[in-house]
Amino acid sequence: MSKDKGCWIKFNKLTPPEEEILDPKAAAAKKAPPKGGKGTSSEDLKPTFGMAWLNLEDLLVPGGLETKQRVYL
């Protein structure tokens, strides 16, 4: 891998902060556990970080306008 023919791309998936609820009735309803065991899965709440090398060498060919790649994170 040559550093001048591509770039590193980094992905960060973070959980969004919970919004503050000003209405006390809505706050009490939000604190109640979800019925039927449904809700946000614990996998969705975990932060995820990834990094992949994106090879741009195909764009150096004269007339090269696009490249298609599958990058594994």
PyMOL Python script that loads the backbone (N, CA, C, O; Angstrom):
from pymol import cmd

cmd.read_pdbstr("""\
ATOM      1  N   MET A   1       0.829  -1.177   0.000  1.00  0.00           N
ATOM      2  CA  MET A   1       0.000   0.000   0.000  1.00  0.00           C
ATOM      3  C   MET A   1       0.875   1.242   0.000  1.00  0.00           C
ATOM      4  O   MET A   1       1.771   1.390   0.831  1.00  0.00           O
ATOM      5  N   SER A   2       0.610   2.103  -0.914  1.00  0.00           N
ATOM      6  CA  SER A   2       1.331   3.365  -0.980  1.00  0.00           C
ATOM      7  C   SER A   2       0.447   4.465  -0.414  1.00  0.00           C
ATOM      8  O   SER A   2      -0.744   4.527  -0.719  1.00  0.00           O
ATOM      9  N   LYS A   3       1.018   5.320   0.399  1.00  0.00           N
ATOM     10  CA  LYS A   3       0.222   6.356   1.047  1.00  0.00           C
ATOM     11  C   LYS A   3      -0.233   7.452   0.089  1.00  0.00           C
ATOM     12  O   LYS A   3      -1.149   8.208   0.412  1.00  0.00           O
ATOM     13  N   ASP A   4       0.395   7.551  -1.091  1.00  0.00           N
ATOM     14  CA  ASP A   4       0.009   8.617  -2.006  1.00  0.00           C
ATOM     15  C   ASP A   4      -1.009   8.164  -3.048  1.00  0.00           C
ATOM     16  O   ASP A   4      -1.335   8.943  -3.944  1.00  0.00           O
ATOM     17  N   LYS A   5      -1.519   6.948  -2.970  1.00  0.00           N
ATOM     18  CA  LYS A   5      -2.490   6.454  -3.947  1.00  0.00           C
ATOM     19  C   LYS A   5      -3.805   6.045  -3.288  1.00  0.00           C
ATOM     20  O   LYS A   5      -4.519   5.178  -3.793  1.00  0.00           O
ATOM     21  N   GLY A   6      -4.109   6.659  -2.190  1.00  0.00           N
ATOM     22  CA  GLY A   6      -5.342   6.345  -1.488  1.00  0.00           C
ATOM     23  C   GLY A   6      -5.445   7.150  -0.213  1.00  0.00           C
ATOM     24  O   GLY A   6      -4.657   8.066   0.025  1.00  0.00           O
ATOM     25  N   CYS A   7      -6.418   6.804   0.602  1.00  0.00           N
ATOM     26  CA  CYS A   7      -6.580   7.510   1.871  1.00  0.00           C
ATOM     27  C   CYS A   7      -7.253   6.579   2.873  1.00  0.00           C
ATOM     28  O   CYS A   7      -7.919   5.615   2.497  1.00  0.00           O
ATOM     29  N   TRP A   8      -7.072   6.879   4.130  1.00  0.00           N
ATOM     30  CA  TRP A   8      -7.744   6.163   5.204  1.00  0.00           C
ATOM     31  C   TRP A   8      -9.070   6.849   5.473  1.00  0.00           C
ATOM     32  O   TRP A   8      -9.133   8.077   5.529  1.00  0.00           O
ATOM     33  N   ILE A   9     -10.120   6.080   5.639  1.00  0.00           N
ATOM     34  CA  ILE A   9     -11.395   6.642   6.052  1.00  0.00           C
ATOM     35  C   ILE A   9     -11.729   6.047   7.415  1.00  0.00           C
ATOM     36  O   ILE A   9     -11.494   4.865   7.669  1.00  0.00           O
ATOM     37  N   LYS A  10     -12.275   6.878   8.273  1.00  0.00           N
ATOM     38  CA  LYS A  10     -12.600   6.459   9.637  1.00  0.00           C
ATOM     39  C   LYS A  10     -14.092   6.641   9.857  1.00  0.00           C
ATOM     40  O   LYS A  10     -14.674   7.641   9.438  1.00  0.00           O
ATOM     41  N   PHE A  11     -14.708   5.662  10.519  1.00  0.00           N
ATOM     42  CA  PHE A  11     -16.122   5.696  10.826  1.00  0.00           C
ATOM     43  C   PHE A  11     -16.308   5.653  12.329  1.00  0.00           C
ATOM     44  O   PHE A  11     -15.670   4.862  13.025  1.00  0.00           O
ATOM     45  N   ASN A  12     -17.185   6.507  12.822  1.00  0.00           N
ATOM     46  CA  ASN A  12     -17.540   6.519  14.237  1.00  0.00           C
ATOM     47  C   ASN A  12     -19.050   6.479  14.334  1.00  0.00           C
ATOM     48  O   ASN A  12     -19.726   7.375  13.829  1.00  0.00           O
ATOM     49  N   LYS A  13     -19.589   5.457  14.975  1.00  0.00           N
ATOM     50  CA  LYS A  13     -21.021   5.377  15.226  1.00  0.00           C
ATOM     51  C   LYS A  13     -21.200   5.523  16.727  1.00  0.00           C
ATOM     52  O   LYS A  13     -20.820   4.640  17.496  1.00  0.00           O
ATOM     53  N   LEU A  14     -21.773   6.626  17.134  1.00  0.00           N
ATOM     54  CA  LEU A  14     -21.971   6.901  18.550  1.00  0.00           C
ATOM     55  C   LEU A  14     -23.460   6.996  18.845  1.00  0.00           C
ATOM     56  O   LEU A  14     -24.252   7.320  17.960  1.00  0.00           O
ATOM     57  N   THR A  15     -23.841   6.716  20.076  1.00  0.00           N
ATOM     58  CA  THR A  15     -25.240   6.835  20.450  1.00  0.00           C
ATOM     59  C   THR A  15     -25.583   8.298  20.656  1.00  0.00           C
ATOM     60  O   THR A  15     -24.811   9.036  21.269  1.00  0.00           O
ATOM     61  N   PRO A  16     -26.719   8.723  20.159  1.00  0.00           N
ATOM     62  CA  PRO A  16     -27.114  10.126  20.345  1.00  0.00           C
ATOM     63  C   PRO A  16     -27.508  10.384  21.799  1.00  0.00           C
ATOM     64  O   PRO A  16     -28.033   9.490  22.462  1.00  0.00           O
ATOM     65  N   PRO A  17     -27.262  11.586  22.296  1.00  0.00           N
ATOM     66  CA  PRO A  17     -27.664  11.892  23.677  1.00  0.00           C
ATOM     67  C   PRO A  17     -29.182  11.960  23.777  1.00  0.00           C
ATOM     68  O   PRO A  17     -29.863  12.361  22.833  1.00  0.00           O
ATOM     69  N   GLU A  18     -29.698  11.564  24.929  1.00  0.00           N
ATOM     70  CA  GLU A  18     -31.143  11.622  25.146  1.00  0.00           C
ATOM     71  C   GLU A  18     -31.573  13.068  25.334  1.00  0.00           C
ATOM     72  O   GLU A  18     -30.886  13.857  25.984  1.00  0.00           O
ATOM     73  N   GLU A  19     -32.714  13.400  24.759  1.00  0.00           N
ATOM     74  CA  GLU A  19     -33.236  14.758  24.875  1.00  0.00           C
ATOM     75  C   GLU A  19     -33.907  14.936  26.230  1.00  0.00           C
ATOM     76  O   GLU A  19     -34.506  14.005  26.771  1.00  0.00           O
ATOM     77  N   GLU A  20     -33.799  16.131  26.761  1.00  0.00           N
ATOM     78  CA  GLU A  20     -34.436  16.423  28.038  1.00  0.00           C
ATOM     79  C   GLU A  20     -35.926  16.628  27.811  1.00  0.00           C
ATOM     80  O   GLU A  20     -36.341  17.262  26.840  1.00  0.00           O
ATOM     81  N   ILE A  21     -36.728  16.077  28.727  1.00  0.00           N
ATOM     82  CA  ILE A  21     -38.182  16.198  28.627  1.00  0.00           C
ATOM     83  C   ILE A  21     -38.632  17.174  29.699  1.00  0.00           C
ATOM     84  O   ILE A  21     -38.341  16.996  30.882  1.00  0.00           O
ATOM     85  N   LEU A  22     -39.358  18.225  29.263  1.00  0.00           N
ATOM     86  CA  LEU A  22     -39.799  19.252  30.195  1.00  0.00           C
ATOM     87  C   LEU A  22     -41.144  18.903  30.839  1.00  0.00           C
ATOM     88  O   LEU A  22     -41.409  19.333  31.961  1.00  0.00           O
ATOM     89  N   ASP A  23     -41.979  18.150  30.171  1.00  0.00           N
ATOM     90  CA  ASP A  23     -43.290  17.787  30.692  1.00  0.00           C
ATOM     91  C   ASP A  23     -43.145  16.626  31.679  1.00  0.00           C
ATOM     92  O   ASP A  23     -42.627  15.578  31.293  1.00  0.00           O
ATOM     93  N   PRO A  24     -43.588  16.770  32.956  1.00  0.00           N
ATOM     94  CA  PRO A  24     -43.409  15.697  33.939  1.00  0.00           C
ATOM     95  C   PRO A  24     -44.181  14.422  33.574  1.00  0.00           C
ATOM     96  O   PRO A  24     -43.711  13.325  33.875  1.00  0.00           O
ATOM     97  N   LYS A  25     -45.355  14.539  32.934  1.00  0.00           N
ATOM     98  CA  LYS A  25     -46.122  13.354  32.549  1.00  0.00           C
ATOM     99  C   LYS A  25     -45.375  12.567  31.464  1.00  0.00           C
ATOM    100  O   LYS A  25     -45.331  11.337  31.491  1.00  0.00           O
ATOM    101  N   ALA A  26     -44.806  13.283  30.534  1.00  0.00           N
ATOM    102  CA  ALA A  26     -44.053  12.623  29.460  1.00  0.00           C
ATOM    103  C   ALA A  26     -42.784  11.982  30.026  1.00  0.00           C
ATOM    104  O   ALA A  26     -42.359  10.925  29.559  1.00  0.00           O
ATOM    105  N   ALA A  27     -42.181  12.623  31.031  1.00  0.00           N
ATOM    106  CA  ALA A  27     -40.972  12.066  31.649  1.00  0.00           C
ATOM    107  C   ALA A  27     -41.301  10.754  32.369  1.00  0.00           C
ATOM    108  O   ALA A  27     -40.518   9.805  32.311  1.00  0.00           O
ATOM    109  N   ALA A  28     -42.446  10.695  33.043  1.00  0.00           N
ATOM    110  CA  ALA A  28     -42.838   9.474  33.753  1.00  0.00           C
ATOM    111  C   ALA A  28     -43.131   8.355  32.750  1.00  0.00           C
ATOM    112  O   ALA A  28     -42.790   7.198  32.995  1.00  0.00           O
ATOM    113  N   ALA A  29     -43.751   8.692  31.642  1.00  0.00           N
ATOM    114  CA  ALA A  29     -44.057   7.683  30.622  1.00  0.00           C
ATOM    115  C   ALA A  29     -42.778   7.166  29.980  1.00  0.00           C
ATOM    116  O   ALA A  29     -42.692   5.992  29.618  1.00  0.00           O
ATOM    117  N   LYS A  30     -41.797   8.026  29.838  1.00  0.00           N
ATOM    118  CA  LYS A  30     -40.538   7.620  29.213  1.00  0.00           C
ATOM    119  C   LYS A  30     -39.757   6.670  30.132  1.00  0.00           C
ATOM    120  O   LYS A  30     -39.066   5.776  29.645  1.00  0.00           O
ATOM    121  N   LYS A  31     -39.860   6.855  31.443  1.00  0.00           N
ATOM    122  CA  LYS A  31     -39.118   6.026  32.381  1.00  0.00           C
ATOM    123  C   LYS A  31     -39.714   4.629  32.523  1.00  0.00           C
ATOM    124  O   LYS A  31     -39.046   3.720  33.015  1.00  0.00           O
ATOM    125  N   ALA A  32     -40.958   4.449  32.100  1.00  0.00           N
ATOM    126  CA  ALA A  32     -41.596   3.138  32.206  1.00  0.00           C
ATOM    127  C   ALA A  32     -40.906   2.159  31.265  1.00  0.00           C
ATOM    128  O   ALA A  32     -40.539   2.540  30.153  1.00  0.00           O
ATOM    129  N   PRO A  33     -40.720   0.904  31.680  1.00  0.00           N
ATOM    130  CA  PRO A  33     -40.065  -0.078  30.804  1.00  0.00           C
ATOM    131  C   PRO A  33     -40.951  -0.383  29.598  1.00  0.00           C
ATOM    132  O   PRO A  33     -42.176  -0.354  29.716  1.00  0.00           O
ATOM    133  N   PRO A  34     -40.368  -0.668  28.465  1.00  0.00           N
ATOM    134  CA  PRO A  34     -41.165  -0.983  27.279  1.00  0.00           C
ATOM    135  C   PRO A  34     -41.925  -2.292  27.464  1.00  0.00           C
ATOM    136  O   PRO A  34     -41.427  -3.234  28.079  1.00  0.00           O
ATOM    137  N   LYS A  35     -43.141  -2.332  26.920  1.00  0.00           N
ATOM    138  CA  LYS A  35     -43.986  -3.515  27.059  1.00  0.00           C
ATOM    139  C   LYS A  35     -43.585  -4.553  26.023  1.00  0.00           C
ATOM    140  O   LYS A  35     -43.215  -4.214  24.899  1.00  0.00           O
ATOM    141  N   GLY A  36     -43.662  -5.807  26.409  1.00  0.00           N
ATOM    142  CA  GLY A  36     -43.390  -6.900  25.478  1.00  0.00           C
ATOM    143  C   GLY A  36     -41.913  -7.140  25.226  1.00  0.00           C
ATOM    144  O   GLY A  36     -41.565  -7.898  24.320  1.00  0.00           O
ATOM    145  N   GLY A  37     -41.040  -6.523  25.992  1.00  0.00           N
ATOM    146  CA  GLY A  37     -39.610  -6.750  25.829  1.00  0.00           C
ATOM    147  C   GLY A  37     -39.022  -6.069  24.606  1.00  0.00           C
ATOM    148  O   GLY A  37     -37.875  -6.333  24.244  1.00  0.00           O
ATOM    149  N   LYS A  38     -39.779  -5.209  23.975  1.00  0.00           N
ATOM    150  CA  LYS A  38     -39.260  -4.527  22.788  1.00  0.00           C
ATOM    151  C   LYS A  38     -38.593  -3.225  23.209  1.00  0.00           C
ATOM    152  O   LYS A  38     -38.946  -2.641  24.233  1.00  0.00           O
ATOM    153  N   GLY A  39     -37.663  -2.789  22.443  1.00  0.00           N
ATOM    154  CA  GLY A  39     -36.956  -1.549  22.721  1.00  0.00           C
ATOM    155  C   GLY A  39     -35.659  -1.538  21.945  1.00  0.00           C
ATOM    156  O   GLY A  39     -35.449  -2.358  21.051  1.00  0.00           O
ATOM    157  N   THR A  40     -34.803  -0.617  22.287  1.00  0.00           N
ATOM    158  CA  THR A  40     -33.517  -0.515  21.615  1.00  0.00           C
ATOM    159  C   THR A  40     -32.621  -1.665  22.051  1.00  0.00           C
ATOM    160  O   THR A  40     -32.471  -1.929  23.244  1.00  0.00           O
ATOM    161  N   SER A  41     -32.037  -2.336  21.094  1.00  0.00           N
ATOM    162  CA  SER A  41     -31.161  -3.449  21.454  1.00  0.00           C
ATOM    163  C   SER A  41     -29.850  -2.916  22.017  1.00  0.00           C
ATOM    164  O   SER A  41     -29.438  -1.797  21.713  1.00  0.00           O
ATOM    165  N   SER A  42     -29.211  -3.721  22.830  1.00  0.00           N
ATOM    166  CA  SER A  42     -27.962  -3.281  23.441  1.00  0.00           C
ATOM    167  C   SER A  42     -26.866  -3.126  22.395  1.00  0.00           C
ATOM    168  O   SER A  42     -25.915  -2.375  22.612  1.00  0.00           O
ATOM    169  N   GLU A  43     -26.979  -3.824  21.257  1.00  0.00           N
ATOM    170  CA  GLU A  43     -25.983  -3.710  20.195  1.00  0.00           C
ATOM    171  C   GLU A  43     -26.025  -2.319  19.552  1.00  0.00           C
ATOM    172  O   GLU A  43     -24.990  -1.797  19.138  1.00  0.00           O
ATOM    173  N   ASP A  44     -27.217  -1.721  19.467  1.00  0.00           N
ATOM    174  CA  ASP A  44     -27.349  -0.394  18.876  1.00  0.00           C
ATOM    175  C   ASP A  44     -26.809   0.696  19.786  1.00  0.00           C
ATOM    176  O   ASP A  44     -26.483   1.784  19.312  1.00  0.00           O
ATOM    177  N   LEU A  45     -26.708   0.430  21.080  1.00  0.00           N
ATOM    178  CA  LEU A  45     -26.252   1.444  22.025  1.00  0.00           C
ATOM    179  C   LEU A  45     -24.734   1.493  22.155  1.00  0.00           C
ATOM    180  O   LEU A  45     -24.200   2.452  22.713  1.00  0.00           O
ATOM    181  N   LYS A  46     -24.027   0.485  21.655  1.00  0.00           N
ATOM    182  CA  LYS A  46     -22.573   0.443  21.784  1.00  0.00           C
ATOM    183  C   LYS A  46     -21.919   1.342  20.740  1.00  0.00           C
ATOM    184  O   LYS A  46     -22.328   1.322  19.580  1.00  0.00           O
ATOM    185  N   PRO A  47     -20.918   2.125  21.119  1.00  0.00           N
ATOM    186  CA  PRO A  47     -20.189   2.902  20.115  1.00  0.00           C
ATOM    187  C   PRO A  47     -19.344   1.969  19.246  1.00  0.00           C
ATOM    188  O   PRO A  47     -18.783   0.990  19.738  1.00  0.00           O
ATOM    189  N   THR A  48     -19.260   2.274  17.973  1.00  0.00           N
ATOM    190  CA  THR A  48     -18.513   1.464  17.023  1.00  0.00           C
ATOM    191  C   THR A  48     -17.522   2.345  16.291  1.00  0.00           C
ATOM    192  O   THR A  48     -17.870   3.438  15.843  1.00  0.00           O
ATOM    193  N   PHE A  49     -16.292   1.876  16.169  1.00  0.00           N
ATOM    194  CA  PHE A  49     -15.254   2.615  15.474  1.00  0.00           C
ATOM    195  C   PHE A  49     -14.661   1.710  14.400  1.00  0.00           C
ATOM    196  O   PHE A  49     -14.398   0.534  14.649  1.00  0.00           O
ATOM    197  N   GLY A  50     -14.453   2.254  13.215  1.00  0.00           N
ATOM    198  CA  GLY A  50     -13.886   1.469  12.125  1.00  0.00           C
ATOM    199  C   GLY A  50     -12.931   2.303  11.303  1.00  0.00           C
ATOM    200  O   GLY A  50     -12.989   3.532  11.306  1.00  0.00           O
ATOM    201  N   MET A  51     -12.048   1.611  10.599  1.00  0.00           N
ATOM    202  CA  MET A  51     -11.053   2.287   9.784  1.00  0.00           C
ATOM    203  C   MET A  51     -10.770   1.411   8.568  1.00  0.00           C
ATOM    204  O   MET A  51     -10.621   0.197   8.703  1.00  0.00           O
ATOM    205  N   ALA A  52     -10.696   2.012   7.385  1.00  0.00           N
ATOM    206  CA  ALA A  52     -10.460   1.237   6.170  1.00  0.00           C
ATOM    207  C   ALA A  52      -9.614   2.046   5.193  1.00  0.00           C
ATOM    208  O   ALA A  52      -9.687   3.274   5.157  1.00  0.00           O
ATOM    209  N   TRP A  53      -8.816   1.343   4.406  1.00  0.00           N
ATOM    210  CA  TRP A  53      -7.991   1.975   3.380  1.00  0.00           C
ATOM    211  C   TRP A  53      -8.806   2.042   2.096  1.00  0.00           C
ATOM    212  O   TRP A  53      -9.322   1.029   1.625  1.00  0.00           O
ATOM    213  N   LEU A  54      -8.918   3.236   1.533  1.00  0.00           N
ATOM    214  CA  LEU A  54      -9.633   3.451   0.286  1.00  0.00           C
ATOM    215  C   LEU A  54      -8.603   3.665  -0.812  1.00  0.00           C
ATOM    216  O   LEU A  54      -7.924   4.692  -0.837  1.00  0.00           O
ATOM    217  N   ASN A  55      -8.481   2.698  -1.725  1.00  0.00           N
ATOM    218  CA  ASN A  55      -7.493   2.753  -2.789  1.00  0.00           C
ATOM    219  C   ASN A  55      -8.031   3.601  -3.937  1.00  0.00           C
ATOM    220  O   ASN A  55      -9.060   3.267  -4.525  1.00  0.00           O
ATOM    221  N   LEU A  56      -7.346   4.691  -4.260  1.00  0.00           N
ATOM    222  CA  LEU A  56      -7.768   5.602  -5.331  1.00  0.00           C
ATOM    223  C   LEU A  56      -6.872   5.494  -6.554  1.00  0.00           C
ATOM    224  O   LEU A  56      -6.844   6.404  -7.382  1.00  0.00           O
ATOM    225  N   GLU A  57      -6.143   4.398  -6.677  1.00  0.00           N
ATOM    226  CA  GLU A  57      -5.195   4.222  -7.772  1.00  0.00           C
ATOM    227  C   GLU A  57      -5.897   4.164  -9.132  1.00  0.00           C
ATOM    228  O   GLU A  57      -5.302   4.552 -10.138  1.00  0.00           O
ATOM    229  N   ASP A  58      -7.135   3.695  -9.186  1.00  0.00           N
ATOM    230  CA  ASP A  58      -7.879   3.636 -10.450  1.00  0.00           C
ATOM    231  C   ASP A  58      -8.129   5.024 -11.033  1.00  0.00           C
ATOM    232  O   ASP A  58      -8.302   5.154 -12.245  1.00  0.00           O
ATOM    233  N   LEU A  59      -8.150   6.042 -10.218  1.00  0.00           N
ATOM    234  CA  LEU A  59      -8.404   7.396 -10.703  1.00  0.00           C
ATOM    235  C   LEU A  59      -7.168   8.034 -11.338  1.00  0.00           C
ATOM    236  O   LEU A  59      -7.274   9.081 -11.977  1.00  0.00           O
ATOM    237  N   LEU A  60      -5.991   7.409 -11.167  1.00  0.00           N
ATOM    238  CA  LEU A  60      -4.770   7.935 -11.772  1.00  0.00           C
ATOM    239  C   LEU A  60      -4.664   7.584 -13.260  1.00  0.00           C
ATOM    240  O   LEU A  60      -3.895   8.211 -13.989  1.00  0.00           O
ATOM    241  N   VAL A  61      -5.425   6.594 -13.710  1.00  0.00           N
ATOM    242  CA  VAL A  61      -5.417   6.195 -15.114  1.00  0.00           C
ATOM    243  C   VAL A  61      -6.056   7.318 -15.931  1.00  0.00           C
ATOM    244  O   VAL A  61      -7.108   7.826 -15.544  1.00  0.00           O
ATOM    245  N   PRO A  62      -5.445   7.720 -17.052  1.00  0.00           N
ATOM    246  CA  PRO A  62      -6.050   8.784 -17.867  1.00  0.00           C
ATOM    247  C   PRO A  62      -7.477   8.416 -18.282  1.00  0.00           C
ATOM    248  O   PRO A  62      -7.723   7.329 -18.804  1.00  0.00           O
ATOM    249  N   GLY A  63      -8.391   9.321 -18.045  1.00  0.00           N
ATOM    250  CA  GLY A  63      -9.803   9.095 -18.353  1.00  0.00           C
ATOM    251  C   GLY A  63     -10.566   8.420 -17.235  1.00  0.00           C
ATOM    252  O   GLY A  63     -11.772   8.206 -17.359  1.00  0.00           O
ATOM    253  N   GLY A  64      -9.899   8.079 -16.146  1.00  0.00           N
ATOM    254  CA  GLY A  64     -10.573   7.432 -15.016  1.00  0.00           C
ATOM    255  C   GLY A  64     -11.435   8.424 -14.262  1.00  0.00           C
ATOM    256  O   GLY A  64     -10.935   9.427 -13.753  1.00  0.00           O
ATOM    257  N   LEU A  65     -12.721   8.151 -14.189  1.00  0.00           N
ATOM    258  CA  LEU A  65     -13.642   9.062 -13.512  1.00  0.00           C
ATOM    259  C   LEU A  65     -14.270   8.465 -12.260  1.00  0.00           C
ATOM    260  O   LEU A  65     -14.757   9.195 -11.396  1.00  0.00           O
ATOM    261  N   GLU A  66     -14.258   7.136 -12.160  1.00  0.00           N
ATOM    262  CA  GLU A  66     -14.888   6.514 -10.992  1.00  0.00           C
ATOM    263  C   GLU A  66     -14.180   5.218 -10.634  1.00  0.00           C
ATOM    264  O   GLU A  66     -13.451   4.636 -11.438  1.00  0.00           O
ATOM    265  N   THR A  67     -14.415   4.795  -9.424  1.00  0.00           N
ATOM    266  CA  THR A  67     -13.890   3.519  -8.953  1.00  0.00           C
ATOM    267  C   THR A  67     -14.933   2.892  -8.047  1.00  0.00           C
ATOM    268  O   THR A  67     -15.652   3.595  -7.338  1.00  0.00           O
ATOM    269  N   LYS A  68     -15.015   1.578  -8.070  1.00  0.00           N
ATOM    270  CA  LYS A  68     -15.957   0.859  -7.213  1.00  0.00           C
ATOM    271  C   LYS A  68     -15.163  -0.115  -6.377  1.00  0.00           C
ATOM    272  O   LYS A  68     -14.328  -0.859  -6.891  1.00  0.00           O
ATOM    273  N   GLN A  69     -15.431  -0.105  -5.082  1.00  0.00           N
ATOM    274  CA  GLN A  69     -14.696  -0.965  -4.168  1.00  0.00           C
ATOM    275  C   GLN A  69     -15.622  -1.452  -3.075  1.00  0.00           C
ATOM    276  O   GLN A  69     -16.632  -0.818  -2.772  1.00  0.00           O
ATOM    277  N   ARG A  70     -15.275  -2.575  -2.489  1.00  0.00           N
ATOM    278  CA  ARG A  70     -15.926  -3.056  -1.286  1.00  0.00           C
ATOM    279  C   ARG A  70     -14.879  -3.018  -0.202  1.00  0.00           C
ATOM    280  O   ARG A  70     -13.866  -3.713  -0.275  1.00  0.00           O
ATOM    281  N   VAL A  71     -15.125  -2.209   0.799  1.00  0.00           N
ATOM    282  CA  VAL A  71     -14.161  -2.005   1.879  1.00  0.00           C
ATOM    283  C   VAL A  71     -14.702  -2.665   3.142  1.00  0.00           C
ATOM    284  O   VAL A  71     -15.819  -2.374   3.570  1.00  0.00           O
ATOM    285  N   TYR A  72     -13.914  -3.550   3.734  1.00  0.00           N
ATOM    286  CA  TYR A  72     -14.316  -4.229   4.963  1.00  0.00           C
ATOM    287  C   TYR A  72     -13.829  -3.431   6.157  1.00  0.00           C
ATOM    288  O   TYR A  72     -12.668  -3.027   6.218  1.00  0.00           O
ATOM    289  N   LEU A  73     -14.719  -3.212   7.096  1.00  0.00           N
ATOM    290  CA  LEU A  73     -14.383  -2.444   8.290  1.00  0.00           C
ATOM    291  C   LEU A  73     -13.965  -3.364   9.402  1.00  0.00           C
ATOM    292  O   LEU A  73     -13.641  -2.902  10.496  1.00  0.00           O
TER     293      LEU A  73
END
""", "prot")
cmd.dss("prot")
cmd.show_as("cartoon", "prot")
cmd.util.cbc("prot")
cmd.orient("prot")
